[in-house]
Amino acid sequence: MNTDSKFVTCHCKSCSGGIEFERELFDPENPAVIECPHCGLETHLYIPSADEISHTLLVQESAATEKHKRARGTRTSLTPTQCASAEGQELIQLLCEITRAGLVTEEGVRRLNVWLDGKINSEVPAIKYLLQLPERIGQITTAKAFDVHFAIEHILPKNIRGEVKAKRQEAWLHSPLKPKATEAQLKYIRDLGGTSPPDLNIAEASLLIDQLLHDPEQQRIHEEKQAGKWEHEFAERERNVAYHLHSEFNEAKHSEETAEKGEIRDAKMYLKDAWNERLWFWRDTFRSPDQMEGAGTNEQPIKLYFAHGHRYRIPSENNIRAVLEALDAYSPTWDKDTPEYFFSTLQQNFPELLKTTIDFEELEVLREIYASPSQDSE
C-alpha cells in the first residue's frame, strides 16, 4: 500500500470495517467523527500506522488464500482420524470449553489464539483454516467473535457440532442481537397484566407471555394449541428446509434494510447467519450423506443429493449465490415448489461442474444405507 496515495483506509473502532477517505482532507489536530457505513455507529478517522497497513495486507492475503482453497472443495472439518489424534482431542476440548456458555467470548477467542500460536506448522486443514481467520486478529468486536464462533462450528465433527450449535441457539434466545419484541407481543403482555422489561427481544417476549398465562385450564388449552402448531410447523419445515431457510434469509434481509441507526450492525449479523445456513444447506446437496457438514442430519438434502446433486462437483459459494439470486428473482417459492430447478440452473450456467464419471455402485450402497421410510415408499 503506497503511503503517498491520494486515499487512505482506516478501520471503525466498533466493527473494524474499512473506511476510505482522502488523505489531504484529514486534519490530525481535529480528526473527523463520522457514522460508520458498515455498523452505523460513530467512529473517528485516523491515518493508520505502517504496522497496521502491513497487518491488513497480511490478513487480506490469508483470506484470499483461504477463499481459493475452499472454492476447490477442500474439507476443513475434522475427520475421524484427526479427532482421535492427541492434537485433535486437544483442539476439540478447547473449542467445547470456550463455547460452553453459548456464543464464544472475547476471552475465548484469546485462549484459541494462544493455542493456535503453537500450531503454526500444523498440516491439519481445520487448524490451518482457523489460523487463517482474519476475524480472530486485532481488536475482538461482537461481530468478530460471532464469525469465530461460526468458524468453530464449521470445523467440528457432526456429532459435536450439533451440541455446540444448540448452545449457540440457546444463547441467541437472550442475545441483544435478537430482533426486538413486536408491538403485538408487547400489547398482549400488557393485556395479560404484565410489564415488559427494557430491550425485550422477540423470543423472551414469547416466554414471558407463556408465563403470564398462569391459569391452569387456559395454560393447558394454550399449550395444546401451541404443541399442535409447533408439531405442524416442524413437520412442514422438515419437508421444506430449503424454502424455510429462504424465508428466514428474506426476513433477515428485510430487517437489515429497515434497521435503524443503532441496529444496523446487529441486522448485518442476523443476515450473515441466515445466508450461511442457506449456503450450507445447498452445498450439502452435492456431498454424500457421510460427508455433509451443515444441514446433513435433515432428510431433504440427502434426497436431493441422490436425485440430482451426485451428478455434480461441489460448487463454490459464488456459484451457489448466482443460482440462488436468479431463482429467487424468478419465484419466491421455487425452492418449495420445484427445488430441482437449482440443479438445472447450475448446469445451464456452470456446465463445467457436471461430473464426467460417477461411481454408481458406491451410490447405490449409500442409497441403501441412507434410504428413509418416505424414500422406500416412493
C-alpha positions as CSV (number, residue, x, y, z in Angstrom):
1,M,0.0,0.0,0.0
2,N,1.5,3.3,-1.0
3,T,1.6,5.7,1.9
4,D,1.7,8.6,-0.6
5,S,-1.6,7.6,-2.3
6,K,-4.5,10.1,-2.5
7,F,-6.8,7.8,-0.5
8,V,-6.2,6.1,2.8
9,T,-8.2,3.4,4.7
10,C,-8.7,3.3,8.5
11,H,-11.0,0.9,10.5
12,C,-14.1,1.5,12.5
13,K,-13.5,1.2,16.3
14,S,-16.7,-0.8,16.8
15,C,-17.0,-3.2,13.8
16,S,-13.5,-3.0,12.3
17,G,-15.0,-2.2,8.9
18,G,-12.7,-0.4,6.4
19,I,-13.4,3.3,5.8
20,E,-11.7,5.1,2.9
21,F,-11.2,8.8,2.7
22,E,-8.9,11.4,1.0
23,R,-5.6,11.9,2.8
24,E,-5.4,15.6,2.1
25,L,-8.7,16.3,3.8
26,F,-7.6,14.7,7.1
27,D,-6.8,17.2,10.0
28,P,-4.7,15.5,12.6
29,E,-5.4,18.3,15.1
30,N,-9.1,17.8,14.8
31,P,-9.9,14.2,13.5
32,A,-13.4,14.0,12.0
33,V,-16.0,11.9,13.7
34,I,-18.3,10.1,11.2
35,E,-21.0,7.5,11.1
36,C,-19.5,4.1,10.1
37,P,-21.0,3.0,6.8
38,H,-20.9,-0.6,8.0
39,C,-22.4,-0.6,11.5
40,G,-23.9,2.9,11.8
41,L,-22.0,3.7,15.0
42,E,-19.8,6.8,15.4
43,T,-16.1,6.5,14.9
44,H,-13.2,8.9,14.2
45,L,-11.0,8.9,11.2
46,Y,-7.2,8.4,11.5
47,I,-4.1,7.7,9.4
48,P,-3.2,4.0,10.1
49,S,0.4,3.2,11.2
50,A,2.8,1.2,8.9
51,D,2.3,-1.8,11.2
52,E,-1.4,-1.7,10.8
53,I,-1.1,-1.4,7.0
54,S,1.2,-4.4,6.9
55,H,-1.2,-6.4,9.1
56,T,-4.1,-5.5,6.8
57,L,-2.3,-6.7,3.8
58,L,-1.3,-10.0,5.5
59,V,-4.9,-10.6,6.6
60,Q,-6.2,-9.9,3.0
61,E,-3.6,-12.3,1.6
62,S,-4.6,-15.0,4.1
63,A,-8.3,-14.5,3.3
64,A,-7.7,-14.7,-0.4
65,T,-5.7,-18.0,0.1
66,E,-8.5,-19.5,2.2
67,K,-11.1,-18.5,-0.3
68,H,-9.2,-20.2,-3.1
69,K,-8.8,-23.4,-1.1
70,R,-12.4,-23.6,-0.1
71,A,-13.5,-22.9,-3.7
72,R,-11.8,-26.1,-4.6
73,G,-13.9,-28.1,-2.2
74,T,-11.2,-28.8,0.4
75,R,-12.7,-30.4,3.5
76,T,-12.0,-28.3,6.6
77,S,-13.9,-30.1,9.3
78,L,-12.1,-32.6,11.5
79,T,-12.0,-36.2,10.1
80,P,-12.5,-39.2,12.5
81,T,-8.7,-39.9,12.3
82,Q,-7.9,-36.3,13.2
83,C,-10.4,-36.3,16.0
84,A,-8.8,-39.4,17.5
85,S,-5.3,-37.8,17.5
86,A,-3.8,-36.1,20.5
87,E,-3.8,-32.7,18.7
88,G,-7.4,-33.2,17.6
89,Q,-8.6,-34.2,21.1
90,E,-6.8,-31.1,22.5
91,L,-8.5,-28.8,19.9
92,I,-12.0,-30.3,20.5
93,Q,-11.7,-30.0,24.2
94,L,-10.6,-26.3,23.9
95,L,-13.4,-25.4,21.4
96,C,-16.0,-27.1,23.7
97,E,-14.8,-25.2,26.7
98,I,-14.8,-21.8,25.0
99,T,-18.3,-22.4,23.6
100,R,-19.8,-23.9,26.7
101,A,-21.8,-20.8,27.6
102,G,-23.2,-20.4,24.0
103,L,-21.6,-17.7,21.9
104,V,-17.8,-17.6,22.1
105,T,-16.5,-14.6,24.2
106,E,-13.5,-12.3,23.7
107,E,-11.6,-14.3,26.4
108,G,-12.5,-17.5,24.5
109,V,-11.0,-16.0,21.3
110,R,-7.8,-15.1,23.2
111,R,-7.5,-18.7,24.5
112,L,-8.0,-20.0,21.0
113,N,-5.3,-17.6,19.7
114,V,-2.8,-18.7,22.3
115,W,-3.3,-22.4,21.3
116,L,-3.2,-21.7,17.6
117,D,0.1,-19.7,18.0
118,G,1.7,-23.0,18.9
119,K,0.3,-24.8,15.9
120,I,1.6,-22.6,13.1
121,N,3.1,-25.5,11.2
122,S,0.2,-27.9,11.6
123,E,-0.9,-29.7,8.5
124,V,-4.5,-30.4,9.8
125,P,-6.9,-28.5,7.5
126,A,-9.2,-27.5,10.4
127,I,-6.3,-25.9,12.3
128,K,-4.9,-24.2,9.1
129,Y,-8.5,-22.9,8.5
130,L,-8.6,-21.3,12.0
131,L,-5.1,-19.9,11.7
132,Q,-6.2,-18.0,8.5
133,L,-9.3,-16.5,10.1
134,P,-8.9,-12.7,9.8
135,E,-11.7,-12.2,12.5
136,R,-9.5,-13.6,15.3
137,I,-6.8,-11.0,14.8
138,G,-6.8,-7.5,16.3
139,Q,-9.5,-6.0,18.5
140,I,-12.2,-8.5,19.1
141,T,-15.6,-7.0,18.4
142,T,-19.0,-8.7,18.8
143,A,-19.1,-9.2,15.0
144,K,-15.7,-10.8,15.0
145,A,-16.5,-13.1,18.0
146,F,-19.6,-14.2,16.1
147,D,-17.6,-15.0,13.0
148,V,-15.1,-17.0,15.0
149,H,-17.8,-19.0,16.7
150,F,-19.4,-19.8,13.3
151,A,-16.0,-21.0,12.1
152,I,-15.6,-23.2,15.1
153,E,-18.9,-24.9,14.3
154,H,-17.7,-25.4,10.7
155,I,-14.6,-27.4,11.6
156,L,-16.1,-29.5,14.4
157,P,-17.3,-33.1,13.5
158,K,-21.0,-33.6,13.2
159,N,-21.5,-35.4,16.5
160,I,-20.1,-32.5,18.4
161,R,-21.3,-29.6,16.1
162,G,-24.9,-30.3,16.9
163,E,-24.5,-29.7,20.6
164,V,-22.4,-26.5,20.1
165,K,-24.9,-25.2,17.6
166,A,-27.8,-25.9,20.1
167,K,-25.9,-24.0,22.8
168,R,-25.4,-21.1,20.4
169,Q,-29.1,-21.1,19.6
170,E,-30.0,-21.1,23.3
171,A,-27.6,-18.2,23.9
172,W,-29.1,-16.5,20.9
173,L,-32.5,-16.6,22.6
174,H,-31.4,-14.0,25.1
175,S,-28.9,-12.2,22.8
176,P,-29.2,-8.4,22.2
177,L,-28.7,-9.4,18.5
178,K,-32.1,-11.0,18.5
179,P,-34.9,-8.8,16.9
180,K,-36.8,-6.8,19.4
181,A,-40.3,-7.8,20.6
182,T,-43.1,-6.9,18.3
183,E,-45.7,-4.4,19.2
184,A,-48.3,-7.1,19.1
185,Q,-46.3,-9.1,21.7
186,L,-45.9,-6.1,23.9
187,K,-49.6,-5.3,23.7
188,Y,-50.5,-8.9,24.6
189,I,-48.2,-8.8,27.6
190,R,-49.9,-5.6,28.8
191,D,-53.3,-7.2,28.2
192,L,-52.3,-10.1,30.4
193,G,-51.3,-7.6,33.2
194,G,-47.6,-8.0,32.7
195,T,-44.8,-5.4,32.4
196,S,-42.2,-5.6,29.7
197,P,-38.6,-5.1,30.8
198,P,-36.5,-2.8,28.5
199,D,-34.8,-4.3,25.5
200,L,-37.1,-7.4,25.5
201,N,-36.4,-9.5,22.4
202,I,-38.9,-11.5,20.4
203,A,-38.1,-14.9,21.9
204,E,-38.0,-13.5,25.5
205,A,-41.4,-11.9,24.9
206,S,-42.8,-15.2,23.8
207,L,-41.6,-16.9,27.0
208,L,-43.0,-14.1,29.2
209,I,-46.4,-14.4,27.6
210,D,-46.4,-18.1,28.4
211,Q,-45.5,-17.4,32.0
212,L,-48.4,-14.9,32.2
213,L,-50.9,-17.4,31.1
214,H,-50.9,-18.8,34.6
215,D,-54.5,-20.1,34.7
216,P,-54.1,-23.9,34.6
217,E,-57.0,-24.5,32.2
218,Q,-56.1,-21.6,30.0
219,Q,-52.5,-22.7,30.0
220,R,-53.5,-26.3,29.1
221,I,-55.5,-25.1,26.2
222,H,-52.8,-22.7,25.1
223,E,-50.1,-25.4,25.4
224,E,-52.2,-27.9,23.4
225,K,-52.7,-25.3,20.6
226,Q,-49.0,-24.4,20.6
227,A,-47.9,-28.0,20.6
228,G,-50.1,-28.8,17.7
229,K,-48.9,-25.7,15.9
230,W,-45.2,-26.4,16.6
231,E,-45.6,-30.1,15.6
232,H,-47.2,-29.0,12.3
233,E,-44.5,-26.3,11.7
234,F,-41.7,-28.8,12.5
235,A,-43.1,-31.4,10.1
236,E,-43.6,-28.7,7.4
237,R,-40.0,-27.4,7.9
238,E,-38.6,-31.0,7.7
239,R,-40.3,-31.4,4.3
240,N,-39.2,-28.0,3.0
241,V,-36.0,-26.9,4.7
242,A,-34.8,-25.1,1.6
243,Y,-37.9,-23.0,1.5
244,H,-37.8,-22.1,5.2
245,L,-34.2,-21.1,5.0
246,H,-35.1,-18.9,2.0
247,S,-37.9,-17.3,4.1
248,E,-35.6,-16.7,7.0
249,F,-33.0,-15.1,4.7
250,N,-35.6,-12.8,3.3
251,E,-36.7,-11.8,6.8
252,A,-33.1,-11.1,7.8
253,K,-32.6,-9.1,4.6
254,H,-35.7,-7.0,5.3
255,S,-34.5,-6.4,8.9
256,E,-31.2,-5.1,7.6
257,E,-32.9,-2.8,5.0
258,T,-35.2,-1.3,7.7
259,A,-32.8,-1.3,10.6
260,E,-32.4,2.0,12.5
261,K,-29.1,3.6,13.2
262,G,-28.3,1.6,16.3
263,E,-29.5,-1.7,14.9
264,I,-27.5,-1.8,11.7
265,R,-24.6,-4.0,13.0
266,D,-27.0,-6.5,14.6
267,A,-29.1,-6.7,11.5
268,K,-26.0,-7.4,9.4
269,M,-25.0,-10.2,11.7
270,Y,-28.5,-11.7,11.5
271,L,-28.4,-11.6,7.7
272,K,-24.9,-13.2,7.6
273,D,-26.1,-16.1,9.8
274,A,-29.1,-16.6,7.6
275,W,-27.0,-16.6,4.4
276,N,-24.5,-19.1,5.9
277,E,-27.3,-21.5,6.9
278,R,-28.7,-21.4,3.4
279,L,-25.3,-21.8,1.8
280,W,-24.5,-24.8,4.0
281,F,-27.8,-26.5,3.0
282,W,-27.3,-26.2,-0.8
283,R,-23.6,-27.1,-0.6
284,D,-24.6,-30.3,1.3
285,T,-26.8,-31.4,-1.5
286,F,-23.6,-32.1,-3.5
287,R,-21.9,-34.1,-0.8
288,S,-22.6,-37.8,0.0
289,P,-24.5,-38.1,3.3
290,D,-21.4,-39.2,5.2
291,Q,-19.6,-36.0,4.1
292,M,-22.4,-33.5,4.8
293,E,-21.4,-30.7,7.1
294,G,-24.3,-28.2,7.6
295,A,-27.9,-29.5,7.5
296,G,-26.8,-33.1,6.8
297,T,-29.0,-34.6,9.5
298,N,-32.1,-33.5,7.7
299,E,-33.8,-35.7,5.1
300,Q,-34.2,-33.1,2.3
301,P,-30.5,-32.5,1.4
302,I,-30.0,-36.3,1.3
303,K,-32.9,-36.8,-1.0
304,L,-31.7,-34.0,-3.3
305,Y,-28.2,-35.5,-3.4
306,F,-29.4,-38.9,-4.6
307,A,-31.8,-37.3,-7.1
308,H,-29.6,-34.6,-8.5
309,G,-26.5,-33.5,-6.5
310,H,-24.4,-36.6,-7.0
311,R,-24.0,-35.7,-10.7
312,Y,-22.0,-32.5,-10.0
313,R,-18.8,-31.4,-8.4
314,I,-19.2,-29.2,-5.3
315,P,-19.9,-25.6,-6.5
316,S,-18.2,-22.6,-5.0
317,E,-20.0,-20.0,-2.8
318,N,-20.2,-17.7,-5.8
319,N,-21.7,-20.4,-8.0
320,I,-24.4,-21.1,-5.3
321,R,-25.1,-17.4,-4.8
322,A,-25.5,-16.8,-8.6
323,V,-28.0,-19.6,-8.8
324,L,-30.0,-18.6,-5.7
325,E,-30.2,-15.0,-6.8
326,A,-31.5,-16.0,-10.3
327,L,-34.1,-18.4,-8.9
328,D,-35.2,-16.0,-6.1
329,A,-35.9,-13.4,-8.7
330,Y,-37.8,-16.0,-10.7
331,S,-40.2,-17.1,-7.9
332,P,-40.4,-16.6,-4.1
333,T,-41.5,-20.2,-3.6
334,W,-39.3,-22.0,-6.2
335,D,-37.4,-24.0,-3.5
336,K,-40.8,-25.2,-2.1
337,D,-42.4,-26.0,-5.5
338,T,-39.5,-27.1,-7.7
339,P,-36.2,-27.4,-5.7
340,E,-34.8,-29.4,-8.6
341,Y,-34.6,-26.1,-10.6
342,F,-31.4,-25.4,-8.6
343,F,-29.5,-28.1,-10.3
344,S,-30.8,-27.5,-13.8
345,T,-30.0,-23.8,-13.4
346,L,-26.5,-24.6,-12.1
347,Q,-25.8,-26.9,-15.1
348,Q,-27.0,-24.3,-17.5
349,N,-24.8,-21.6,-16.1
350,F,-21.8,-23.7,-14.9
351,P,-21.6,-26.8,-17.2
352,E,-18.0,-27.4,-16.1
353,L,-19.3,-28.7,-12.7
354,L,-21.0,-31.7,-14.3
355,K,-19.1,-34.8,-13.4
356,T,-17.7,-36.9,-16.3
357,T,-17.7,-40.2,-14.3
358,I,-20.0,-41.4,-11.5
359,D,-19.4,-44.5,-9.3
360,F,-23.0,-45.9,-9.4
361,E,-22.1,-48.9,-7.3
362,E,-21.0,-46.7,-4.4
363,L,-24.0,-44.5,-5.0
364,E,-26.4,-47.5,-4.6
365,V,-24.6,-48.6,-1.4
366,L,-25.1,-45.2,0.1
367,R,-28.7,-45.1,-1.1
368,E,-29.4,-48.3,0.8
369,I,-27.7,-47.0,3.9
370,Y,-29.4,-43.6,4.0
371,A,-32.8,-44.6,2.5
372,S,-35.6,-43.1,4.6
373,P,-39.1,-44.7,5.0
374,S,-40.5,-42.0,2.8
375,Q,-38.0,-42.8,0.1
376,D,-38.7,-46.5,0.3
377,S,-42.4,-45.9,-0.2
378,E,-41.8,-43.8,-3.2
